[in-house]
Amino acid sequence: MIHLDQHTYQAAYAGESIQLLPKEFALFRFLYENAGRSFSRDELLEAVWPLEAPSDRTVDDHIYRVRKKLAKWSHLLHVETIRGQGYKLSRHAKKQQESLLLQDEQFAVDINRILSKYHGLGMGAAMQLLSTHRDILSLPGDAYYDTYLHFIRGDFEWILTTDSINYWQKLSYAVFIHATIQFQHQSSLHYFERLIAQGNMLSREWQYDLRLNVIPLLLEFGMLVKARKELDAIRQNIADLNSPSFTANFLIKEVHLQLQEGQMDAAASTLQECEMLLAQHPIQRERGTFLVVKALFLYRQGSIASARQTLDEGMETTRHTQFIPHLLANLNTTLLYLRMHVRDETYRIKYERQWDQLAIQYRFDELLVKAEQLLGNLL
């Protein structure tokens, strides 16, 4: 797999890097992250040049230049012209070389510890970089992280259709996907509650993750008393985990609830507690979400300029971690809040455009159908 650096516009593999221009990089990244799918020129224009008005020829010219620059990696991938449709990037499977390291159990434990550390710090880009170079570094596989890496890079279709993960794990991922990629959350809430009721079939971490993430759905439908009861019920459980990540997420959900309850002083205090925790444990993934909820607090206070600045910082922090589900969740939360509670049309439109781009990139309409079918059949 190829590592993409969105800051330098470079693609890297096995110690080699290729410099791309910004639009070449955006085009290649879109095709690479959606490998195996064909896109029309109009779809590519919408994904890469959403606020511009280039011609179809622009796509063809950029495809030509990308192909030329990536010619040295033709053994890894190629961009096909699909007659009458557009373009598709295809990856070539690379045979795993035999290595004595793959037989070393302690090495596997060490690699899992590294992945766990990156996970705990919210460093999705680092996790993906390790995965990208697995064949070069002779890294062993890990059942949990092999699946989780598909999830964090937004390979949701694989999650929903694969037969390589167990029933309950698939359902747990599916409910998060279902709630994250759309705004009609009545059925999402139903699926969350059905799955939470089957908690004895899930690990305690999955149970607490589900129970934390049902809170925004309860608040969306005005179920403040139920949300408060649910949050208070797991307060000690979260503390017992002694996990900075879970604690930060609990505090973030607490702020959401306090804002809905109108407890502004309490929300300010909880934000301060969360900020202190993240200063001690710099988990960038959670910091991004913290900044988003802080922006909602500032909006409620009427501090529009500060709210905008904090919201932008939160989104950029989340985007930089390369945890796609968290980016989508933060966008979803922001747009719901701007539509329901705050009138800031400029920023609502700004983030709706970003949402629309991601909807095309990850094919939300198709994913929603697959998620509905899976959850409807199994829950």
N, C-alpha and C positions, 0 to 999 in steps of 0.2 A: 504494500500500500504506500501511497505517496503522501508526504506531509505538506500541508498548505499553510503558509504563513501570511495571514491577511494584512500584516503591518508592512512587510517588505515586498509583497506580491511575488514571492518565490515559491516554487514547488521543489521539494527535495526528496531524494531517494538514494539510499546506499552511499551516502557521502557526496552525491552529486546534486547540484541545484540548478534550476533554470529560472532566469529572470523574466517575468511577464509584465506587460503594461497593465494598469488598473482594470480596464475593461476586458482584456484578455484573461486576466486572473479571475475576474468575476464570472466570465463565461465558462472557463475551464472548471472552476470550483462547482458551479451549478450542475454542469454535466457530470462531473466526477462524483458528486454526492448523490446524484440520481442515475448512476450507471445502470444500463440495461433498459432505460426508458427513452422513448423517442419524443422529441419536442418539435413542434412547428416553429417556423421563423417568428410568427407572432408571439408564441409563448416565450421564446427566448428573448425577444425584444421587451416583453413585459417584465421578465425576470431580471434582466441585466440593465436595461435602459428604461426604467419605469417612468421617469419624469422627463424624458427626452422624446424627440420625434425623428429618429433615424429611419433609414430605408431598409428594406429587406437585404439590400446589398451589403449593409453594414454587418449583418450577421455572417454572411458568406465570407467577407473579407477577414473578419476576426477568426472564423473557423480555420481559414487557410493559414493564418499566421500562427495560431495555436498548434495546428498539426505540424507545421514546419519546426517550431521550437521543441516539440515533444517527440520528434522523430526518433531520437536516440532511445526512447523508452517504448518503442513499438512492440517489444516483447511483453510489456506490461499492460498496454491498453491501445486502443485506437478509436478515432471518431469516425463513425460511419455516416454516409449520406443515405437517408431513407427516401427513396424516390417517391415523390408526391406527398411527402410528409414533412421531412426536415432532417434533424440530426439525432444521433444517439452515440453515447460513449459506451464502449464495451471493455471490461477488464478481462485480462487473461489470467487464469488460475496458475499459480506458481507452485510447483511441487516442493513440499517441505523436505529439506535435506536432513539426512540422518546426523545426529550429533550426540556425543556422550552426555552433554549437558541435559538433554531431554530425559535421560535415565537417572539423573541426580535428584533425589527427593528433596534434599536440603535446598538445592537451587530453586526448585519449585516453590518451597515455603518462602524463601527470600524474595522471589519475584511477587508472590501474593502479598507479602508485607509491604513492598514498594507500592503496588497498586492500591492497597488499603490506605497507605499514607497519603498518596495523591488524592484518593477519593475523599478522605477526611478533610483535606485542605481545599476541596472543591476545585482541583486542578484538572479539569476535563481534557485540556489540550495536552498535558503531559501523559495522561492515561492513553489518549489516542495515539500519541507519538510512539509509545512503547508498543502498542498494538500494531501500528503501521510497520514497524521494523522487527516484528516477531521472528520472521523467517531468517533475517540477517543475524539477529542476536541469539538465535536458537532458544527462544523463550518458550516455556511450556504453556499449555493452555490451562484455563481455570474456568470451570463450568459457570460460576456466578458472574465473573467479570466478562467472560466471552459474551454473555447475553446482555449484561449491563452496558457494555460499550456500544452495542447496537442501539440501545435505548438513548444513551446520552448524545450520540451523533445524529439522532433523528431518523434512524432506520426503522420506522414504526411498522412498515408493512412486513418486514421480516419478523418482528415480534408477534404480530397478529396472525401470521400464516405458518410459522415454523412448527415443526413437530419435535424439535430438539429440547424444548423446555416443558416442565410439568404443568399440569392442568391449573393448579392454584397460582403458580408463578405467572403464567400467561394471563390469567384473569386479573391479577393485581396490576400488571403493566397496562392491560387493556382499559381498566377504569380510569387510570391517569390519562391515558391517551384520549379517551372519549371526552373527558371533561376539559382537556386542554386545547383541543383543536376546534372548538365551536362554543357558542354562547347560549344555546338552549339547554339549560342544565337540569331540567326537571327529571329526565331519564337518567342523567349522570348521578344525581343524588340518590335515585332509586337503586342503581347498581352499586354505589358505594355502600349504602346501608345493607343491601343483601349480602355483600361480600364481608363486611364487618361482622355481620351476624354469624358468619362461618369462621370466626376468628381462631377457633381451635385447630383449624387446618393450616394456619399460617404461622410463620415465625413471629416472635414478639416484635421484632423490628418492623416487619411488614404490617402487623396489627397497628402499631403506634403511628406508622407513616399514613396508613389509611385514615385513622381516627383524627389525625392532625389535618389532613387535607380535605376532610369532609366539612370542616368548620366554615370555610368561605362559601361553600354551597348552602349550608344552613342559613348563613347570614344573608345570602342573596335572596332567599325566600322569606326573610323576616323571622326566622326561627331563633330569636336571640336567647330565649330561655333554654332551649334544647342545646344550643351551641355552648352556652355557659356551663351547663350540666356536664356536657361531654368533655369540655376542656378541663374542668375541675377534677373530673374522674380520672384523668390520666396525668395529672400534674406530678404526683409522687412517682408514678412509673417512669416518666421522662427524667426526673431527677435521679432515680436509681440507675438509669442507664449510664450516667456520668459521661454523656456524649455532648461535646460543645455544639456539634451540628444539630442534634435533636433539640437541645436546649434553645439554641437560636431560633429554630423553626417554631418551637412552642411559644417563645416570646413574641415572634412576628404574628402568629395567629392570635395571641392575646391582644396585641395592638389593634388588629382588625376588629375584634369583638368590642374592645373598649371604644373605638371610634363609633361603631354602630350604637353602642349604649349611651353615647354622648359623654363619656367619662374622659374629658380631654386632659385633665391633670394626671389621671392614672395612666393614660396612653403616653404622655410625655415621660413619666417615670419609667415605664416599661421600655420605651425607646432608649432611654439613657442606660438602663441595665443591659440591653442587648448590645448597645454600642461598646460598652465596657467589656463585655464578653468577647466581642469580635476584635477588639484591640488586643486582647490577651491571646485569642486564638484566631488568627487572620484567615478565616475560611472565605475565600473570594466568592464562591457560589452563594453562600448565605449572606455575605455582605451586599451583593447585588440586590437580593430580595429585600433585605433590610432597608436599603436606600429607597427602593420603590415604595414600601409602606410608609417610610418617613415622608416621602413626597406627598402621599395621600393625606397624612397628618397636616402637612404644611398647607395643602389645598383647603382642608377643613378650617384652618386658621385664617384663610384669606391671603396667605403669603404666596401669591401666584408666581412671582419671579423666582423666589427661593424653591418653590415646589418644582418648577420646570427644570431648574438647574440640577436639583437632587434627582429628579426622575431621569434626566439624561445620563447622569453619572451612574445611576443604578442599572439602567439598561446597557450601557457600555461595559460596565463591570461584568454583568452577566454574559454579555456577548463574548467578552474576552475569555471567559472560562471555557467556552465551547460546550456547555451543557445545554443542548438545544431544548429539552423539555422544560427546563427552568426559564429559559428565555421566552418560550411560548406562554408558560404559566404567568410570568410577570406581565407580558403584553396583554394577556386575557384579563387579568385582574385590573390593570390600568384602564383598559378600554371600558370595562364594565363600570368602573368607578366614575370615569369621565362622562359616561352616558347617563348614569343614574343620579350622581350626587354633585357634580361640579360642571360649570359651564366654562370650558376653555376650548373653544372650537378649534383654535389654531393647533393645539397639541393633540386634540382628538383626531383631527384630520391627519396630522403628521404620523401618529402611531397606527392609524388605520391603514395608511399606505404601506407601512412596514409589515403589518399583519397580512395585507393582501399579497405582498411579494412572497412571504413565507407560505401562504396558502397555496400559491402556485408551485413553489419549490417542493413542498412536501405533499402536495395533492390531498389537501384536507377532505375534499368531498368524497374521494374514493376511500380514504382511510376511515371516515366516519361510517360509511356503509359497512365496511369490513368489521369495525369495532362493534357496531350495532348487532350485526349477525352473530358474532362470537358471544357477546354478552347476553343477548336475547336467548340464544340456544343453551347457554351453560349456567345462567343464573336464574 
